[in-house]
Amino acid sequence: MKTIVTLITLITLSFAARAQKDASMLKDDLVPDKNKTLAKYLPIGKEGYFYRFYIMPVEEMQQKLEAAKVAMLSETNKQSDPVLKTLMEKDVDFAAREALKQFVSLYGMDSVGMKSLEKVLVEKKGDPNFTKYLMEAQSKAFAKKLPAEERTRLMGRVYENPELDNEALFKRSAAYRSWISNYITYLRTSKYRADTTLGYAGTPLVKLKVVNAEVPAGFIKNYLNYQLTGEVLKMVKDSAAKENTYRNFMATASNPEYKKDIESIFANYKMMQGNALSPEFNFADVNGKLVSLKSLRGKYVYIDVWATWCAPCKAEIPFLQKVEHDYEGKNIHFVSLSVDRMSDKAKWVSYVKDNKLGGIQLMSDKDFSADFVKKYNINSIPRFILIDPAGKIVDGDAKRPSDAKLRAQFDRLLK
């Protein structure tokens, strides 16, 4: 079962990541066009590595990565400032480490196999034999496997000589920031593996413990504490854990901007707990007609926050369609709110029409940055919201359509 969870995590983690954003003081301005240089040696495009990258022979990949690294370092040789030159060299090193980590983590990934796996996640959820189908699809998702010894050796290269307190580099290298984030995850699953606080749902809590135990005091530790505290408040279900994490952060944080942001996130969380009036929205449907939340007053409103790129979201659609059908004519509106980027609007419209999606289909005008989405602390999807006829929040993190408890709740409310 562990391998299944690992694979599902692999598919869903990127969805949460799309909702994140770096603080304004963080840049990536040391060595320009690193990805363009990498693309001359490795199969990588604007959206990331192509599938053929993950089936390259290990030795060939290492040779090409080393050649790419040499090419990137040629930029550093033009720099006369020794301090800046060192930062640039480290930027290149961590970019190479991140490429190697990506290769090892997803080694052998097969495009056809991954499509089949996504199909199982979408079409077989709720089937009594779901686990069986999932395991079969998983076995075909990776065409090749790295020997355990080789994987250990390569990951040792990724995380050798860990550097966790280079503030100047952290502020100017996205590769280094990504490496630190991955290193925290690596420690969570290795050195801190025994800490299963709240299970998988408590992952941000354990990461917070790792940061406080492993990262030296300073800017990086403060930033990671701020970032992970936000994740706890947005993603962890346990109320006591949220409250305790918030109090700890506010008692120790010194950065006023961090504190202000965390206060806002916590206020959003408390709003959802207190039967408050819901934040409003006014979003366009597939025909461009604006629909406001206020216009839906008088009925309950069940909102599905989703996106066309999100496999777990699409897995809920058949269940949502069944719920919509079974509660047709009842005192409830069903709203599906897409957080696809506006540049993908045509893709969203096509998906809605091609799949004959029902209910009220809307699109966020600023994806995850829309005020309505931010007020509900949404940084991973799918996410569901239930609002009463007066516009007050019944549940800011409601049950999914695939959860039988949702129907029980509807039956109580709509009797």
C-alpha positions in Angstrom: 0.0 0.0 0.0 2.9 2.3 0.7 4.0 2.3 -2.9 0.5 3.2 -4.0 0.4 6.2 -1.7 3.9 7.2 -2.9 2.7 7.1 -6.5 -0.5 9.0 -5.9 1.6 11.6 -4.0 3.9 11.9 -7.0 0.9 12.7 -9.2 -0.8 15.2 -6.8 2.1 17.1 -5.3 2.5 19.3 -8.4 -1.1 20.4 -8.0 -0.5 21.8 -4.6 2.7 23.4 -5.9 0.8 25.5 -8.5 -0.9 27.4 -5.7 2.4 28.4 -4.1 4.3 31.7 -4.7 7.7 32.9 -3.7 8.1 36.0 -1.6 8.9 39.1 -3.5 12.5 39.3 -2.3 13.4 36.0 -3.9 15.0 36.1 -7.3 16.7 33.9 -9.8 19.3 36.2 -11.4 22.7 34.6 -11.0 23.3 32.4 -14.1 20.9 33.2 -16.9 19.2 30.7 -19.2 20.2 27.6 -17.3 17.3 25.6 -18.7 18.2 26.7 -22.2 21.7 25.4 -21.7 20.4 22.1 -20.1 18.1 21.7 -23.2 21.2 21.6 -25.5 22.3 18.4 -23.7 19.1 16.9 -22.1 15.5 16.5 -23.3 13.8 19.4 -21.6 11.1 21.8 -22.7 9.4 24.9 -21.3 7.1 22.7 -19.1 9.9 20.4 -17.9 11.7 17.2 -18.9 10.3 15.0 -21.6 9.6 11.4 -20.9 12.6 10.2 -22.8 14.8 11.9 -20.1 13.7 9.4 -17.5 14.7 6.3 -19.6 18.2 7.5 -20.5 21.0 5.1 -19.5 22.5 6.4 -16.2 26.0 6.8 -17.6 24.8 8.8 -20.6 22.7 11.0 -18.5 25.6 11.8 -16.1 27.9 12.5 -19.0 25.5 14.9 -20.6 24.6 16.6 -17.3 28.3 17.1 -16.6 28.7 18.6 -20.1 25.8 20.9 -19.5 27.3 21.9 -16.1 30.6 22.8 -17.8 28.7 24.9 -20.4 26.8 26.8 -17.6 30.0 27.3 -15.7 31.5 29.1 -18.7 29.3 32.1 -17.7 30.9 32.2 -14.3 34.4 32.5 -15.8 33.5 35.9 -17.1 32.8 37.2 -13.6 35.6 39.2 -11.9 33.9 39.6 -8.5 35.0 36.5 -6.5 32.0 36.6 -4.2 29.5 36.8 -7.1 31.5 34.1 -9.0 31.2 31.7 -6.1 27.4 32.3 -5.9 27.1 31.6 -9.6 29.1 28.4 -9.3 26.9 27.2 -6.5 23.8 28.2 -8.6 25.1 25.9 -11.4 25.9 23.1 -8.9 22.5 23.1 -7.4 20.8 23.3 -10.8 22.7 20.1 -11.7 21.8 18.4 -8.5 18.1 19.2 -9.1 18.3 17.7 -12.6 19.9 14.6 -11.2 17.3 14.4 -8.4 14.5 14.6 -10.9 16.1 11.9 -13.0 16.5 9.5 -10.1 13.0 10.2 -8.5 11.1 9.5 -11.7 13.5 7.1 -13.4 11.9 4.8 -15.9 8.6 6.8 -16.1 6.7 5.8 -19.2 4.3 8.1 -21.0 1.8 5.4 -22.0 1.9 3.9 -18.5 1.3 7.2 -16.8 -1.7 7.9 -19.0 -3.1 4.5 -18.1 -2.5 5.3 -14.4 -4.3 8.6 -14.6 -7.1 6.9 -16.4 -7.4 4.4 -13.5 -7.4 7.2 -11.0 -10.2 9.0 -12.9 -12.3 6.1 -14.1 -12.0 3.4 -11.4 -12.3 5.4 -8.2 -15.0 3.9 -6.1 -14.7 0.6 -7.9 -14.5 -2.4 -5.4 -11.4 -3.5 -7.2 -9.8 0.0 -7.3 -6.6 -1.1 -5.4 -6.1 -4.0 -7.8 -6.5 -1.8 -10.9 -4.2 0.8 -9.3 -1.4 -1.7 -8.5 -1.6 -3.1 -12.1 -1.4 0.4 -13.6 1.4 1.3 -11.3 3.5 -1.7 -12.4 3.2 -0.5 -15.9 3.8 3.2 -15.2 7.6 2.8 -15.0 9.3 0.9 -17.8 12.6 0.6 -16.0 13.9 0.6 -12.4 17.1 1.7 -10.9 19.0 -0.9 -8.8 18.8 0.1 -5.1 22.5 0.6 -4.8 22.6 2.9 -7.9 19.7 4.9 -6.6 21.4 5.3 -3.2 24.7 6.4 -4.9 23.0 9.0 -7.1 20.9 10.4 -4.3 24.0 10.6 -2.2 25.4 12.9 -4.9 22.3 15.1 -4.8 22.4 15.6 -1.1 26.2 15.4 -0.3 27.7 18.3 1.7 24.4 19.9 2.6 24.4 23.7 2.8 21.5 25.1 4.7 22.5 28.6 5.6 23.6 30.5 2.5 21.3 33.5 2.7 22.7 35.3 -0.4 22.4 32.2 -2.5 18.9 31.4 -1.2 17.7 34.9 -2.2 19.1 34.7 -5.7 19.0 31.0 -6.8 15.7 29.1 -7.5 17.7 25.9 -7.9 19.2 26.3 -4.4 15.7 27.0 -2.9 14.3 24.0 -4.7 17.2 21.8 -3.4 16.6 22.9 0.2 12.9 22.2 -0.1 13.7 18.7 -1.5 16.3 18.1 1.2 13.8 18.9 3.9 11.5 16.3 2.3 14.4 13.8 2.1 15.2 14.2 5.8 11.5 13.8 6.6 11.4 10.5 4.8 14.8 9.2 6.1 16.1 10.7 9.3 12.7 11.7 10.6 10.8 8.8 9.1 9.6 7.6 12.5 7.8 10.8 13.1 4.3 10.2 11.7 2.5 13.1 13.3 -1.1 13.0 12.0 0.0 10.5 9.3 0.4 11.8 5.7 -2.0 14.7 6.5 0.6 16.0 9.0 3.5 16.2 6.5 3.9 20.0 6.8 4.0 19.6 10.6 6.9 17.1 10.4 8.7 19.3 7.9 8.4 22.2 10.3 10.1 20.0 13.0 12.9 19.2 10.5 13.5 22.8 9.7 13.6 23.8 13.4 16.0 20.9 14.2 18.3 21.1 11.1 18.4 24.6 9.7 20.7 27.1 11.4 19.1 30.3 12.8 18.8 33.1 10.2 16.9 34.2 7.1 16.4 30.8 5.6 15.1 29.2 8.8 12.7 32.2 9.3 11.4 32.0 5.7 10.9 28.2 5.8 9.1 28.5 9.2 6.8 31.1 7.6 6.2 29.1 4.5 5.5 25.8 6.3 3.3 27.5 9.0 1.2 28.7 6.1 1.0 25.2 4.7 -0.1 23.8 8.1 -2.8 26.4 8.4 -4.1 25.7 4.9 -3.7 21.9 4.6 -3.6 20.2 8.0 -7.1 19.1 9.1 -6.4 18.9 12.8 -7.6 22.2 14.5 -5.4 21.8 17.6 -2.4 21.4 15.4 -3.3 24.6 13.5 -3.9 26.6 16.6 -0.6 25.4 18.2 1.4 26.1 15.1 0.0 29.6 14.8 0.7 30.4 18.4 4.3 29.1 18.1 4.9 31.1 15.0 3.5 34.4 16.3 5.5 34.0 19.5 8.8 33.6 17.7 8.6 35.4 14.4 10.1 38.8 14.0 9.4 39.6 10.3 6.3 41.9 10.3 5.4 41.0 6.7 5.5 37.3 7.6 3.4 37.8 10.7 0.8 39.9 8.8 0.4 37.2 6.1 0.1 34.4 8.7 -2.4 36.4 10.7 -4.4 36.8 7.5 -4.3 33.1 6.7 -5.3 32.2 10.3 -8.1 34.7 10.1 -9.4 33.0 7.0 -9.2 29.7 8.8 -11.2 31.1 11.7 -13.7 32.6 9.4 -14.5 29.2 7.9 -15.0 27.8 11.4 -17.4 30.5 12.6 -20.5 30.3 10.3 -19.4 33.6 8.8 -20.8 35.2 5.6 -18.9 33.7 2.7 -16.6 35.9 0.6 -18.2 36.8 -2.7 -17.2 36.0 -6.3 -18.3 37.2 -9.7 -16.8 34.8 -12.3 -17.6 34.1 -16.0 -19.2 30.8 -17.3 -18.3 29.1 -20.5 -20.4 31.6 -22.5 -18.8 34.6 -20.9 -21.8 35.4 -18.7 -20.8 36.6 -15.2 -22.3 34.7 -12.3 -22.0 36.1 -8.7 -22.3 34.1 -5.5 -24.9 36.6 -4.3 -27.1 35.7 -7.3 -27.3 32.1 -6.0 -28.8 33.1 -2.6 -31.9 31.3 -1.5 -30.3 27.8 -2.0 -27.4 25.9 -0.6 -24.3 26.2 -2.9 -21.9 23.3 -3.2 -18.6 24.5 -4.9 -16.1 22.2 -6.5 -12.7 24.0 -7.0 -10.8 22.0 -9.7 -8.7 22.3 -12.8 -8.4 20.4 -16.1 -4.8 19.4 -15.3 -5.7 17.8 -12.0 -6.3 14.0 -12.2 -7.7 13.7 -8.6 -10.2 16.5 -9.5 -11.3 14.7 -12.6 -11.6 11.5 -10.6 -14.4 13.2 -8.5 -16.4 14.3 -11.6 -18.4 11.1 -12.1 -19.3 11.1 -8.4 -20.3 14.8 -8.6 -22.4 14.1 -11.7 -24.3 11.4 -9.8 -24.8 13.7 -6.8 -26.1 16.4 -9.1 -28.5 14.0 -10.7 -29.8 12.5 -7.4 -30.4 16.0 -5.9 -31.8 17.6 -9.0 -34.7 19.8 -8.1 -33.6 20.1 -4.5 -32.7 23.4 -2.8 -29.1 23.4 -3.9 -26.9 24.8 -6.6 -23.8 22.9 -7.8 -21.0 25.1 -8.9 -17.7 24.0 -10.4 -15.0 26.6 -10.2 -11.9 26.1 -12.4 -8.6 27.5 -11.3 -7.0 26.8 -14.7 -4.8 29.7 -15.9 -6.6 32.2 -18.1 -4.2 31.3 -20.9 -5.8 27.8 -20.8 -9.4 29.1 -21.0 -10.0 27.5 -24.4 -8.9 24.2 -23.0 -11.3 24.6 -20.0 -14.2 25.5 -22.3 -13.5 22.5 -24.5 -13.3 20.1 -21.6 -16.6 21.4 -20.1 -18.4 21.1 -23.4 -16.8 17.8 -24.6 -17.6 16.1 -21.3 -21.0 17.6 -21.0 -20.3 18.8 -17.4 -23.4 19.9 -15.6 -24.1 22.4 -12.8 -22.8 26.0 -13.0 -19.4 25.9 -14.7 -17.2 29.0 -13.8 -13.6 30.0 -14.2 -11.5 32.0 -11.7 -10.3 35.2 -13.3 -6.9 34.9 -11.5 -6.6 31.1 -10.9 -5.3 30.6 -7.3 -4.8 34.3 -6.8 -8.4 35.3 -7.0 -9.7 36.8 -3.7 -12.4 34.2 -3.3 -9.8 31.4 -3.6 -7.3 33.0 -1.3 -10.0 33.7 1.4 -10.6 30.0 1.6 -6.9 29.3 2.0 -6.9 27.0 -1.1 -3.5 25.9 -2.2 -4.3 22.3 -3.3 -7.2 20.8 -5.2 -9.7 19.4 -5.5 -11.4 21.4 -2.7 -15.1 21.6 -1.9 -17.1 24.4 -0.2 -20.6 24.3 1.2 -22.6 27.6 1.7 -26.1 28.0 3.1 -29.0 29.8 1.5 -28.2 33.0 3.4 -24.7 33.0 2.1 -23.0 31.7 5.3 -20.3 29.1 5.3 -21.5 25.7 6.3 -18.1 24.0 5.6 -15.1 25.7 4.0 -13.5 22.3 3.4 -16.5 20.1 2.7 -16.7 16.4 2.0 -15.9 15.1 -1.5 -18.7 13.8 -3.8 -17.1 10.3 -3.5 -17.6 10.4 0.3 -20.9 8.9 1.5 -20.9 11.4 4.4 -21.6 14.2 1.9 -25.0 12.7 1.0 -25.8 12.1 4.6 -25.1 15.9 5.2 -27.2 16.9 2.2 -30.1 14.7 3.4 -30.1 16.4 6.8 -29.9 19.9 5.3 -32.3 19.4 2.4 -35.1 17.4 4.0 
